[in-house]
Amino acid sequence: MTTINDIAKMANVSRTTVSRALNNSGYVSEDVRKKIMNIVEETGYMPSVSAKSLRTKRSGVIGIILPRISTETASRLVNGINDVLSKQGFQILLTDTELQKDKEIEYIRLLKSRQVDGIILSATNINDELLQTIQDVDLPFVSLGQDFPGVTSVVYDDYAASVDVTNMLIQKGYDKIAFIGIGEEDPSVGYERKQAYLQTMAKHNLPIQDQWVEIGDFSIDSGYEGMKRILQNTSEQPNAVFAVTDRMAIGAMEYLKEQGYRIPEDIAVTGIGASVMSKYVSPSLTTVDYFNKEAGEEAARALIAQLQGKNTSKKIKNSYRLILRDSV
């Protein structure tokens, strides 16, 4: 079995130089680094993870907690996180809460027991027990998507983005705007986006019927059912609907098309998420791109900064852009 001493002899350098090249730490000239890495590739040398862990007191693993691994948003976040962490020699351990709040706490404790070096959490709620658990595990920690008090957080500007969506609809002449959201226990998606809609409508002195506001659960089916209830339960038909996710917007569009409504001539539809599907549904969906991959990268950099003992910003706000398409 090839050892680090063997690599050093083959490259005619010290063991320390090989270690620096492998760990991307300390100065090593580019020519020497290439020489070492070529020898590593030729010999198939694999550094001992357990030895490195004992030496550095780190596992080299970062825990990631996601609400649902199967979504496009999660995929983009993980790509961004992994791009940054892998370049620093870290591996990631993914967990999926399936939108169950109790599992967020369970997985934080589980990842602590697995001796991860830090945790990135994409949460769907904020509560006292969750905050206490974060404090108890005493690990470098980053929240992604929710603004946790006392915790470094990478957040989206949900309020501003939703104000922009509502204002855009109003500026285009839509004055009867319905809303399909999720429960307010999710502060960002559930509360901020709804408040932005309500307050922007009030600012423009536009009416909101109670029957125009429906709450779902992120799914396409809940968007479909929400749109169905809005149209069946109201005496005055809206001329636009703002759904807080693309999946719910696509569900709403499906119901409208089944009932013979024209989009956007009869009812305009908007979402948030810039999913791949949003570009290819007919008509293409007006949406908001939250740059999820970049948000994942920011979260990973913030966690690395904590691991390196650097002062980190407690709140990092990610950018967004409104994408106008044919559904409006």
ZADO-1210 file (C-alpha; in nm, 4 decimals, padded with zeros to 6 digits):
<atoms>
<atom x="00.0000" y="00.0000" z="00.0000" code="MET" pos="1"/>
<atom x="00.1327" y="00.3419" z="-00.0995" code="THR" pos="2"/>
<atom x="00.1933" y="00.5802" z="00.1900" code="THR" pos="3"/>
<atom x="00.2449" y="00.9532" z="00.2118" code="ILE" pos="4"/>
<atom x="00.6165" y="00.8859" z="00.2676" code="ASN" pos="5"/>
<atom x="00.6258" y="00.6954" z="-00.0616" code="ASP" pos="6"/>
<atom x="00.4658" y="00.9897" z="-00.2420" code="ILE" pos="7"/>
<atom x="00.7226" y="01.2269" z="-00.0873" code="ALA" pos="8"/>
<atom x="01.0131" y="01.0084" z="-00.2044" code="LYS" pos="9"/>
<atom x="00.8747" y="00.9764" z="-00.5583" code="MET" pos="10"/>
<atom x="00.8250" y="01.3530" z="-00.5836" code="ALA" pos="11"/>
<atom x="01.1579" y="01.4269" z="-00.4123" code="ASN" pos="12"/>
<atom x="00.9885" y="01.6565" z="-00.1624" code="VAL" pos="13"/>
<atom x="00.9173" y="01.6480" z="00.2088" code="SER" pos="14"/>
<atom x="00.6205" y="01.4735" z="00.3681" code="ARG" pos="15"/>
<atom x="00.4984" y="01.8193" z="00.4799" code="THR" pos="16"/>
<atom x="00.4920" y="01.9443" z="00.1214" code="THR" pos="17"/>
<atom x="00.2850" y="01.6444" z="00.0149" code="VAL" pos="18"/>
<atom x="00.0441" y="01.7073" z="00.3017" code="SER" pos="19"/>
<atom x="00.0074" y="02.0724" z="00.2033" code="ARG" pos="20"/>
<atom x="-00.0620" y="01.9806" z="-00.1578" code="ALA" pos="21"/>
<atom x="-00.3238" y="01.7209" z="-00.0615" code="LEU" pos="22"/>
<atom x="-00.4976" y="01.9440" z="00.1913" code="ASN" pos="23"/>
<atom x="-00.4686" y="02.2611" z="-00.0173" code="ASN" pos="24"/>
<atom x="-00.3114" y="02.4389" z="00.2800" code="SER" pos="25"/>
<atom x="00.0128" y="02.6325" z="00.2963" code="GLY" pos="26"/>
<atom x="00.2303" y="02.7311" z="00.0034" code="TYR" pos="27"/>
<atom x="00.3276" y="02.4763" z="-00.2606" code="VAL" pos="28"/>
<atom x="00.4487" y="02.5880" z="-00.6037" code="SER" pos="29"/>
<atom x="00.2176" y="02.4994" z="-00.8903" code="GLU" pos="30"/>
<atom x="00.4797" y="02.2791" z="-01.0589" code="ASP" pos="31"/>
<atom x="00.5400" y="02.0792" z="-00.7414" code="VAL" pos="32"/>
<atom x="00.1665" y="02.0517" z="-00.6738" code="ARG" pos="33"/>
<atom x="00.1056" y="01.9115" z="-01.0237" code="LYS" pos="34"/>
<atom x="00.3932" y="01.6665" z="-00.9818" code="LYS" pos="35"/>
<atom x="00.2548" y="01.5408" z="-00.6512" code="ILE" pos="36"/>
<atom x="-00.1009" y="01.5104" z="-00.7815" code="MET" pos="37"/>
<atom x="00.0176" y="01.3199" z="-01.0887" code="ASN" pos="38"/>
<atom x="00.1985" y="01.0709" z="-00.8651" code="ILE" pos="39"/>
<atom x="-00.1095" y="01.0412" z="-00.6420" code="VAL" pos="40"/>
<atom x="-00.3232" y="00.9637" z="-00.9476" code="GLU" pos="41"/>
<atom x="-00.0738" y="00.7125" z="-01.0898" code="GLU" pos="42"/>
<atom x="-00.0345" y="00.5239" z="-00.7615" code="THR" pos="43"/>
<atom x="-00.3997" y="00.5446" z="-00.6578" code="GLY" pos="44"/>
<atom x="-00.2936" y="00.6770" z="-00.3183" code="TYR" pos="45"/>
<atom x="-00.5830" y="00.7480" z="-00.0801" code="MET" pos="46"/>
<atom x="-00.5163" y="00.9563" z="00.2338" code="PRO" pos="47"/>
<atom x="-00.6276" y="00.7931" z="00.5565" code="SER" pos="48"/>
<atom x="-00.9450" y="00.9699" z="00.6636" code="VAL" pos="49"/>
<atom x="-00.9231" y="00.8345" z="01.0171" code="SER" pos="50"/>
<atom x="-00.5608" y="00.9475" z="01.0538" code="ALA" pos="51"/>
<atom x="-00.6443" y="01.2918" z="00.9228" code="LYS" pos="52"/>
<atom x="-00.9417" y="01.3095" z="01.1575" code="SER" pos="53"/>
<atom x="-00.7258" y="01.2271" z="01.4599" code="LEU" pos="54"/>
<atom x="-00.4674" y="01.4816" z="01.3527" code="ARG" pos="55"/>
<atom x="-00.7061" y="01.7686" z="01.2785" code="THR" pos="56"/>
<atom x="-00.9810" y="01.6747" z="01.5254" code="LYS" pos="57"/>
<atom x="-01.2235" y="01.7000" z="01.2339" code="ARG" pos="58"/>
<atom x="-01.4243" y="01.4417" z="01.0410" code="SER" pos="59"/>
<atom x="-01.4143" y="01.6256" z="00.7101" code="GLY" pos="60"/>
<atom x="-01.7942" y="01.5855" z="00.6827" code="VAL" pos="61"/>
<atom x="-02.0607" y="01.8586" z="00.6786" code="ILE" pos="62"/>
<atom x="-02.4228" y="01.7704" z="00.7533" code="GLY" pos="63"/>
<atom x="-02.6948" y="01.9113" z="00.5280" code="ILE" pos="64"/>
<atom x="-03.0601" y="01.9083" z="00.6364" code="ILE" pos="65"/>
<atom x="-03.3145" y="01.9656" z="00.3589" code="LEU" pos="66"/>
<atom x="-03.6952" y="01.9766" z="00.3686" code="PRO" pos="67"/>
<atom x="-03.7225" y="01.7651" z="00.0541" code="ARG" pos="68"/>
<atom x="-03.4257" y="01.6287" z="-00.1412" code="ILE" pos="69"/>
<atom x="-03.6275" y="01.5566" z="-00.4560" code="SER" pos="70"/>
<atom x="-03.7022" y="01.9199" z="-00.5472" code="THR" pos="71"/>
<atom x="-03.5154" y="02.1358" z="-00.7979" code="GLU" pos="72"/>
<atom x="-03.4486" y="02.3935" z="-00.5281" code="THR" pos="73"/>
<atom x="-03.2783" y="02.1327" z="-00.3096" code="ALA" pos="74"/>
<atom x="-03.0736" y="02.0068" z="-00.6033" code="SER" pos="75"/>
<atom x="-02.9479" y="02.3568" z="-00.6821" code="ARG" pos="76"/>
<atom x="-02.8684" y="02.4302" z="-00.3181" code="LEU" pos="77"/>
<atom x="-02.6733" y="02.1055" z="-00.2815" code="VAL" pos="78"/>
<atom x="-02.4797" y="02.1722" z="-00.6036" code="ASN" pos="79"/>
<atom x="-02.3740" y="02.5108" z="-00.4727" code="GLY" pos="80"/>
<atom x="-02.2855" y="02.3788" z="-00.1277" code="ILE" pos="81"/>
<atom x="-02.0888" y="02.0853" z="-00.2631" code="ASN" pos="82"/>
<atom x="-01.8987" y="02.2948" z="-00.5195" code="ASP" pos="83"/>
<atom x="-01.7537" y="02.5062" z="-00.2398" code="VAL" pos="84"/>
<atom x="-01.7056" y="02.2378" z="00.0270" code="LEU" pos="85"/>
<atom x="-01.5463" y="01.9773" z="-00.2012" code="SER" pos="86"/>
<atom x="-01.2750" y="02.2250" z="-00.3005" code="LYS" pos="87"/>
<atom x="-01.1909" y="02.2544" z="00.0693" code="GLN" pos="88"/>
<atom x="-01.1716" y="01.8783" z="00.1127" code="GLY" pos="89"/>
<atom x="-01.5099" y="01.8291" z="00.2787" code="PHE" pos="90"/>
<atom x="-01.7714" y="01.5657" z="00.2057" code="GLN" pos="91"/>
<atom x="-02.1430" y="01.6198" z="00.2651" code="ILE" pos="92"/>
<atom x="-02.3976" y="01.4027" z="00.4443" code="LEU" pos="93"/>
<atom x="-02.7546" y="01.4703" z="00.3238" code="LEU" pos="94"/>
<atom x="-03.0715" y="01.4243" z="00.5280" code="THR" pos="95"/>
<atom x="-03.4340" y="01.4769" z="00.4192" code="ASP" pos="96"/>
<atom x="-03.7002" y="01.5880" z="00.6704" code="THR" pos="97"/>
<atom x="-03.9889" y="01.5325" z="00.4255" code="GLU" pos="98"/>
<atom x="-04.1314" y="01.8653" z="00.5541" code="LEU" pos="99"/>
<atom x="-04.1681" y="01.7228" z="00.9076" code="GLN" pos="100"/>
<atom x="-04.0660" y="01.9812" z="01.1677" code="LYS" pos="101"/>
<atom x="-03.9706" y="01.7269" z="01.4356" code="ASP" pos="102"/>
<atom x="-03.7195" y="01.5662" z="01.2001" code="LYS" pos="103"/>
<atom x="-03.5214" y="01.8912" z="01.1810" code="GLU" pos="104"/>
<atom x="-03.4408" y="01.8568" z="01.5505" code="ILE" pos="105"/>
<atom x="-03.3884" y="01.4812" z="01.5218" code="GLU" pos="106"/>
<atom x="-03.1389" y="01.5192" z="01.2373" code="TYR" pos="107"/>
<atom x="-02.9438" y="01.7978" z="01.4080" code="ILE" pos="108"/>
<atom x="-02.8855" y="01.5628" z="01.7016" code="ARG" pos="109"/>
<atom x="-02.8119" y="01.2698" z="01.4702" code="LEU" pos="110"/>
<atom x="-02.5527" y="01.4677" z="01.2736" code="LEU" pos="111"/>
<atom x="-02.3904" y="01.5783" z="01.5985" code="LYS" pos="112"/>
<atom x="-02.3602" y="01.2111" z="01.7013" code="SER" pos="113"/>
<atom x="-02.2005" y="01.1359" z="01.3631" code="ARG" pos="114"/>
<atom x="-01.9329" y="01.3942" z="01.4500" code="GLN" pos="115"/>
<atom x="-01.9890" y="01.6246" z="01.1533" code="VAL" pos="116"/>
<atom x="-01.7788" y="01.9402" z="01.1520" code="ASP" pos="117"/>
<atom x="-02.0764" y="02.1680" z="01.0893" code="GLY" pos="118"/>
<atom x="-02.4384" y="02.1795" z="00.9751" code="ILE" pos="119"/>
<atom x="-02.6291" y="02.3687" z="00.7059" code="ILE" pos="120"/>
<atom x="-03.0044" y="02.3634" z="00.7690" code="LEU" pos="121"/>
<atom x="-03.2750" y="02.4547" z="00.5175" code="SER" pos="122"/>
<atom x="-03.5645" y="02.4791" z="00.7620" code="ALA" pos="123"/>
<atom x="-03.9373" y="02.5235" z="00.7078" code="THR" pos="124"/>
<atom x="-04.0060" y="02.6744" z="01.0498" code="ASN" pos="125"/>
<atom x="-03.8516" y="02.8551" z="01.3447" code="ILE" pos="126"/>
<atom x="-03.9422" y="02.7587" z="01.7012" code="ASN" pos="127"/>
<atom x="-03.7874" y="02.7703" z="02.0474" code="ASP" pos="128"/>
<atom x="-03.7078" y="02.3987" z="02.0618" code="GLU" pos="129"/>
<atom x="-03.5249" y="02.4128" z="01.7299" code="LEU" pos="130"/>
<atom x="-03.3239" y="02.7175" z="01.8387" code="LEU" pos="131"/>
<atom x="-03.2366" y="02.5506" z="02.1688" code="GLN" pos="132"/>
<atom x="-03.1218" y="02.2355" z="01.9879" code="THR" pos="133"/>
<atom x="-02.8938" y="02.4419" z="01.7643" code="ILE" pos="134"/>
<atom x="-02.7393" y="02.6001" z="02.0734" code="GLN" pos="135"/>
<atom x="-02.7055" y="02.2654" z="02.2517" code="ASP" pos="136"/>
<atom x="-02.5117" y="02.0883" z="01.9739" code="VAL" pos="137"/>
<atom x="-02.2556" y="02.3734" z="01.9733" code="ASP" pos="138"/>
<atom x="-02.1383" y="02.3271" z="01.6132" code="LEU" pos="139"/>
<atom x="-02.0617" y="02.5715" z="01.3327" code="PRO" pos="140"/>
<atom x="-02.4090" y="02.6278" z="01.1918" code="PHE" pos="141"/>
<atom x="-02.5700" y="02.8092" z="00.8978" code="VAL" pos="142"/>
<atom x="-02.9414" y="02.8509" z="00.8298" code="SER" pos="143"/>
<atom x="-03.0360" y="02.8587" z="00.4632" code="LEU" pos="144"/>
<atom x="-03.3655" y="03.0248" z="00.3706" code="GLY" pos="145"/>
<atom x="-03.4833" y="03.1274" z="00.7193" code="GLN" pos="146"/>
<atom x="-03.3519" y="03.4144" z="00.9325" code="ASP" pos="147"/>
<atom x="-03.2673" y="03.2435" z="01.2626" code="PHE" pos="148"/>
<atom x="-03.1950" y="03.4776" z="01.5557" code="PRO" pos="149"/>
<atom x="-02.8330" y="03.4474" z="01.6692" code="GLY" pos="150"/>
<atom x="-02.7435" y="03.2117" z="01.3822" code="VAL" pos="151"/>
<atom x="-02.5601" y="03.2959" z="01.0612" code="THR" pos="152"/>
<atom x="-02.8354" y="03.2907" z="00.7989" code="SER" pos="153"/>
<atom x="-02.8414" y="03.3058" z="00.4202" code="VAL" pos="154"/>
<atom x="-03.1868" y="03.4350" z="00.3306" code="VAL" pos="155"/>
<atom x="-03.3939" y="03.5273" z="00.0280" code="TYR" pos="156"/>
<atom x="-03.5682" y="03.8634" z="00.0116" code="ASP" pos="157"/>
<atom x="-03.9125" y="03.7020" z="00.0149" code="ASP" pos="158"/>
<atom x="-04.0946" y="04.0209" z="00.1033" code="TYR" pos="159"/>
<atom x="-03.9368" y="04.2382" z="-00.1674" code="ALA" pos="160"/>
<atom x="-03.9708" y="03.9681" z="-00.4334" code="ALA" pos="161"/>
<atom x="-04.3392" y="03.9195" z="-00.3538" code="SER" pos="162"/>
<atom x="-04.4003" y="04.2949" z="-00.3552" code="VAL" pos="163"/>
<atom x="-04.2407" y="04.3054" z="-00.7006" code="ASP" pos="164"/>
<atom x="-04.4628" y="04.0217" z="-00.8249" code="VAL" pos="165"/>
<atom x="-04.7797" y="04.1883" z="-00.6928" code="THR" pos="166"/>
<atom x="-04.6806" y="04.5319" z="-00.8237" code="ASN" pos="167"/>
<atom x="-04.6005" y="04.3859" z="-01.1647" code="MET" pos="168"/>
<atom x="-04.9500" y="04.2355" z="-01.1871" code="LEU" pos="169"/>
<atom x="-05.1097" y="04.5638" z="-01.0797" code="ILE" pos="170"/>
<atom x="-04.9035" y="04.7664" z="-01.3275" code="GLN" pos="171"/>
<atom x="-05.0208" y="04.5351" z="-01.6052" code="LYS" pos="172"/>
<atom x="-05.3818" y="04.6124" z="-01.5205" code="GLY" pos="173"/>
<atom x="-05.4791" y="04.3207" z="-01.2959" code="TYR" pos="174"/>
<atom x="-05.6902" y="04.4512" z="-01.0092" code="ASP" pos="175"/>
<atom x="-05.8506" y="04.1326" z="-00.8725" code="LYS" pos="176"/>
<atom x="-05.5537" y="03.9237" z="-00.7616" code="ILE" pos="177"/>
<atom x="-05.6003" y="03.5941" z="-00.5790" code="ALA" pos="178"/>
<atom x="-05.3314" y="03.4280" z="-00.3666" code="PHE" pos="179"/>
<atom x="-05.2286" y="03.0653" z="-00.3081" code="ILE" pos="180"/>
<atom x="-04.9767" y="03.0305" z="-00.0259" code="GLY" pos="181"/>
<atom x="-04.8642" y="02.7935" z="00.2490" code="ILE" pos="182"/>
<atom x="-04.9029" y="02.7994" z="00.6271" code="GLY" pos="183"/>
<atom x="-04.7530" y="03.0925" z="00.8175" code="GLU" pos="184"/>
<atom x="-04.5519" y="02.8603" z="01.0439" code="GLU" pos="185"/>
<atom x="-04.2992" y="02.8900" z="00.7603" code="ASP" pos="186"/>
<atom x="-04.1834" y="03.2500" z="00.8238" code="PRO" pos="187"/>
<atom x="-04.0276" y="03.3084" z="00.4824" code="SER" pos="188"/>
<atom x="-04.2525" y="03.1368" z="00.2289" code="VAL" pos="189"/>
<atom x="-04.5685" y="03.1296" z="00.4375" code="GLY" pos="190"/>
<atom x="-04.5663" y="03.4623" z="00.6223" code="TYR" pos="191"/>
<atom x="-04.3408" y="03.7066" z="00.4335" code="GLU" pos="192"/>
<atom x="-04.4808" y="03.6344" z="00.0884" code="ARG" pos="193"/>
<atom x="-04.8396" y="03.6593" z="00.2089" code="LYS" pos="194"/>
<atom x="-04.7792" y="03.9849" z="00.3983" code="GLN" pos="195"/>
<atom x="-04.6146" y="04.1354" z="00.0907" code="ALA" pos="196"/>
<atom x="-04.9200" y="04.0475" z="-00.1191" code="TYR" pos="197"/>
<atom x="-05.1715" y="04.1790" z="00.1373" code="LEU" pos="198"/>
<atom x="-04.9860" y="04.5027" z="00.2063" code="GLN" pos="199"/>
<atom x="-04.9188" y="04.5785" z="-00.1597" code="THR" pos="200"/>
<atom x="-05.2848" y="04.5254" z="-00.2467" code="MET" pos="201"/>
<atom x="-05.3856" y="04.7541" z="00.0427" code="ALA" pos="202"/>
<atom x="-05.1356" y="05.0193" z="-00.0687" code="LYS" pos="203"/>
<atom x="-05.3086" y="05.0328" z="-00.4068" code="HIS" pos="204"/>
<atom x="-05.6560" y="05.0300" z="-00.2441" code="ASN" pos="205"/>
<atom x="-05.7430" y="04.7055" z="-00.4188" code="LEU" pos="206"/>
<atom x="-06.0039" y="04.4718" z="-00.2676" code="PRO" pos="207"/>
<atom x="-05.9185" y="04.1256" z="-00.1368" code="ILE" pos="208"/>
<atom x="-06.2000" y="03.8806" z="-00.0863" code="GLN" pos="209"/>
<atom x="-06.1433" y="03.6158" z="00.1798" code="ASP" pos="210"/>
<atom x="-06.2323" y="03.3541" z="-00.0803" code="GLN" pos="211"/>
<atom x="-05.9415" y="03.4680" z="-00.2973" code="TRP" pos="212"/>
<atom x="-05.6821" y="03.3512" z="-00.0429" code="VAL" pos="213"/>
<atom x="-05.6067" y="02.9777" z="-00.0232" code="GLU" pos="214"/>
<atom x="-05.3388" y="02.7884" z="00.1700" code="ILE" pos="215"/>
<atom x="-05.1688" y="02.4754" z="00.0337" code="GLY" pos="216"/>
<atom x="-04.8606" y="02.2655" z="00.1038" code="ASP" pos="217"/>
<atom x="-04.6033" y="02.3307" z="-00.1716" code="PHE" pos="218"/>
<atom x="-04.7416" y="02.0581" z="-00.3976" code="SER" pos="219"/>
<atom x="-04.8863" y="02.0801" z="-00.7497" code="ILE" pos="220"/>
<atom x="-05.2052" y="01.9179" z="-00.6183" code="ASP" pos="221"/>
<atom x="-05.2525" y="02.1882" z="-00.3548" code="SER" pos="222"/>
<atom x="-05.2187" y="02.4579" z="-00.6220" code="GLY" pos="223"/>
<atom x="-05.4799" y="02.2772" z="-00.8308" code="TYR" pos="224"/>
<atom x="-05.7185" y="02.2413" z="-00.5374" code="GLU" pos="225"/>
<atom x="-05.6554" y="02.5978" z="-00.4191" code="GLY" pos="226"/>
<atom x="-05.7454" y="02.7391" z="-00.7607" code="MET" pos="227"/>
<atom x="-06.0524" y="02.5176" z="-00.7705" code="LYS" pos="228"/>
<atom x="-06.1772" y="02.6445" z="-00.4334" code="ARG" pos="229"/>
<atom x="-06.1119" y="03.0074" z="-00.5282" code="ILE" pos="230"/>
<atom x="-06.3249" y="02.9834" z="-00.8418" code="LEU" pos="231"/>
<atom x="-06.5992" y="02.7716" z="-00.6878" code="GLN" pos="232"/>
<atom x="-06.6420" y="02.9730" z="-00.3672" code="ASN" pos="233"/>
<atom x="-06.6354" y="03.3317" z="-00.4896" code="THR" pos="234"/>
<atom x="-06.9068" y="03.5421" z="-00.6491" code="SER" pos="235"/>
<atom x="-06.6505" y="03.7658" z="-00.8193" code="GLU" pos="236"/>
<atom x="-06.3848" y="03.5975" z="-01.0316" code="GLN" pos="237"/>
<atom x="-06.0231" y="03.7147" z="-00.9912" code="PRO" pos="238"/>
<atom x="-05.8302" y="03.8105" z="-01.3040" code="ASN" pos="239"/>
<atom x="-05.4901" y="03.6996" z="-01.1699" code="ALA" pos="240"/>
<atom x="-05.3455" y="03.4593" z="-00.9133" code="VAL" pos="241"/>
<atom x="-05.0122" y="03.4803" z="-00.7322" code="PHE" pos="242"/>
<atom x="-04.8950" y="03.1362" z="-00.6144" code="ALA" pos="243"/>
<atom x="-04.5943" y="03.1382" z="-00.3811" code="VAL" pos="244"/>
<atom x="-04.4182" y="02.8466" z="-00.5555" code="THR" pos="245"/>
<atom x="-04.3912" y="02.7372" z="-00.9177" code="ASP" pos="246"/>
<atom x="-04.5324" y="02.3942" z="-00.8382" code="ARG" pos="247"/>
<atom x="-04.8474" y="02.5453" z="-00.6887" code="MET" pos="248"/>
<atom x="-04.8741" y="02.7898" z="-00.9794" code="ALA" pos="249"/>
<atom x="-04.8506" y="02.5018" z="-01.2273" code="ILE" pos="250"/>
<atom x="-05.1250" y="02.3176" z="-01.0389" code="GLY" pos="251"/>
<atom x="-05.3427" y="02.6297" z="-01.0587" code="ALA" pos="252"/>
<atom x="-05.2757" y="02.6560" z="-01.4322" code="MET" pos="253"/>
<atom x="-05.3760" y="02.2949" z="-01.4857" code="GLU" pos="254"/>
<atom x="-05.7134" y="02.3500" z="-01.3199" code="TYR" pos="255"/>
<atom x="-05.7746" y="02.6690" z="-01.5198" code="LEU" pos="256"/>
<atom x="-05.6974" y="02.4947" z="-01.8475" code="LYS" pos="257"/>
<atom x="-05.9237" y="02.2014" z="-01.7593" code="GLU" pos="258"/>
<atom x="-06.2087" y="02.4457" z="-01.6983" code="GLN" pos="259"/>
<atom x="-06.1544" y="02.6251" z="-02.0284" code="GLY" pos="260"/>
<atom x="-05.9987" y="02.9452" z="-01.8932" code="TYR" pos="261"/>
<atom x="-05.7425" y="03.1204" z="-02.1111" code="ARG" pos="262"/>
<atom x="-05.4112" y="03.2154" z="-01.9499" code="ILE" pos="263"/>
<atom x="-05.3461" y="03.5090" z="-01.9263" code="PRO" pos="264"/>
<atom x="-05.6493" y="03.6494" z="-02.1149" code="GLU" pos="265"/>
<atom x="-05.8983" y="03.5345" z="-01.8495" code="ASP" pos="266"/>
<atom x="-05.6692" y="03.4822" z="-01.5505" code="ILE" pos="267"/>
<atom x="-05.2950" y="03.5541" z="-01.5261" code="ALA" pos="268"/>
<atom x="-05.0737" y="03.3250" z="-01.3140" code="VAL" pos="269"/>
<atom x="-04.7382" y="03.3844" z="-01.1417" code="THR" pos="270"/>
<atom x="-04.5109" y="03.1700" z="-00.9256" code="GLY" pos="271"/>
<atom x="-04.1747" y="03.1789" z="-00.7490" code="ILE" pos="272"/>
<atom x="-03.8820" y="02.9437" z="-00.8019" code="GLY" pos="273"/>
<atom x="-03.7723" y="02.9572" z="-01.1678" code="ALA" pos="274"/>
<atom x="-03.8095" y="02.5801" z="-01.1982" code="SER" pos="275"/>
<atom x="-03.7176" y="02.4108" z="-01.5246" code="VAL" pos="276"/>
<atom x="-04.0837" y="02.3182" z="-01.5657" code="MET" pos="277"/>
<atom x="-04.1854" y="02.6858" z="-01.5449" code="SER" pos="278"/>
<atom x="-04.0101" y="02.7541" z="-01.8749" code="LYS" pos="279"/>
<atom x="-04.1739" y="02.4694" z="-02.0641" code="TYR" pos="280"/>
<atom x="-04.5339" y="02.4637" z="-01.9409" code="VAL" pos="281"/>
<atom x="-04.7858" y="02.6261" z="-02.1742" code="SER" pos="282"/>
<atom x="-04.8075" y="02.9164" z="-02.1418" code="PRO" pos="283"/>
<atom x="-04.4618" y="02.9634" z="-01.9903" code="SER" pos="284"/>
<atom x="-04.4815" y="03.0765" z="-01.6286" code="LEU" pos="285"/>
<atom x="-04.3857" y="03.4202" z="-01.4992" code="THR" pos="286"/>
<atom x="-04.1723" y="03.3543" z="-01.1918" code="THR" pos="287"/>
<atom x="-03.8885" y="03.4691" z="-00.9647" code="VAL" pos="288"/>
<atom x="-03.5371" y="03.3266" z="-00.9790" code="ASP" pos="289"/>
<atom x="-03.3793" y="03.3125" z="-00.6316" code="TYR" pos="290"/>
<atom x="-03.0361" y="03.1980" z="-00.7577" code="PHE" pos="291"/>
<atom x="-03.0453" y="02.8887" z="-00.5346" code="ASN" pos="292"/>
<atom x="-02.7046" y="02.7543" z="-00.6410" code="LYS" pos="293"/>
<atom x="-02.5423" y="03.0837" z="-00.5431" code="GLU" pos="294"/>
<atom x="-02.7289" y="03.0751" z="-00.2101" code="ALA" pos="295"/>
<atom x="-02.5843" y="02.7279" z="-00.1455" code="GLY" pos="296"/>
<atom x="-02.2375" y="02.8599" z="-00.2245" code="GLU" pos="297"/>
<atom x="-02.2862" y="03.1498" z="00.0186" code="GLU" pos="298"/>
<atom x="-02.3990" y="02.9124" z="00.2931" code="ALA" pos="299"/>
<atom x="-02.0956" y="02.6886" z="00.2402" code="ALA" pos="300"/>
<atom x="-01.8555" y="02.9844" z="00.2472" code="ARG" pos="301"/>
<atom x="-02.0185" y="03.1135" z="00.5664" code="ALA" pos="302"/>
<atom x="-01.9758" y="02.7734" z="00.7305" code="LEU" pos="303"/>
<atom x="-01.6106" y="02.7467" z="00.6243" code="ILE" pos="304"/>
<atom x="-01.5478" y="03.0922" z="00.7690" code="ALA" pos="305"/>
<atom x="-01.6848" y="02.9687" z="01.1026" code="GLN" pos="306"/>
<atom x="-01.4651" y="02.6587" z="01.0869" code="LEU" pos="307"/>
<atom x="-01.1652" y="02.8848" z="01.0310" code="GLN" pos="308"/>
<atom x="-01.2572" y="03.0946" z="01.3352" code="GLY" pos="309"/>
<atom x="-01.3387" y="03.4055" z="01.1339" code="LYS" pos="310"/>
<atom x="-01.6090" y="03.6556" z="01.2179" code="ASN" pos="311"/>
<atom x="-01.9063" y="03.5947" z="00.9916" code="THR" pos="312"/>
<atom x="-02.2054" y="03.8039" z="00.8964" code="SER" pos="313"/>
<atom x="-02.5138" y="03.7008" z="01.0891" code="LYS" pos="314"/>
<atom x="-02.7412" y="03.7679" z="00.7908" code="LYS" pos="315"/>
<atom x="-02.6554" y="03.7324" z="00.4237" code="ILE" pos="316"/>
<atom x="-02.9312" y="03.8351" z="00.1811" code="LYS" pos="317"/>
<atom x="-02.9279" y="03.6618" z="-00.1579" code="ASN" pos="318"/>
<atom x="-03.0425" y="03.8418" z="-00.4727" code="SER" pos="319"/>
<atom x="-03.3319" y="03.7566" z="-00.7047" code="TYR" pos="320"/>
<atom x="-03.4764" y="03.8505" z="-01.0447" code="ARG" pos="321"/>
<atom x="-03.8290" y="03.8629" z="-01.1828" code="LEU" pos="322"/>
<atom x="-03.8710" y="03.6627" z="-01.5053" code="ILE" pos="323"/>
<atom x="-04.1619" y="03.7797" z="-01.7222" code="LEU" pos="324"/>
<atom x="-04.3148" y="03.5100" z="-01.9432" code="ARG" pos="325"/>
<atom x="-04.6394" y="03.4332" z="-02.1234" code="ASP" pos="326"/>
<atom x="-04.8641" y="03.3534" z="-01.8240" code="SER" pos="327"/>
<atom x="-04.9064" y="03.7287" z="-01.7560" code="VAL" pos="328"/>
</atoms>
